[in-house]
């Protein structure tokens, strides 16, 4: 998925997300929030991302995909889409 982008843009992206602390921003969320994360993500480890973020956001839901990698939205798209739809339907159901 990253192949169309330049090496510089990929580097800048990784630099930005690895050096930016979103803790205070996450604490201000006031809407139901769904975090989706694969527990085999080697790019953004679940412990440093979704596990922490889902504890910081009030009214958050965390959905963990066992064995799923960083590319889970492409690899298990049907499952991810079904879970997104179920979450949204639960908000307005």
Order of alpha helices (4+ residues) and beta strands (2+ residues): alpha-alpha-beta-alpha-beta-alpha-alpha
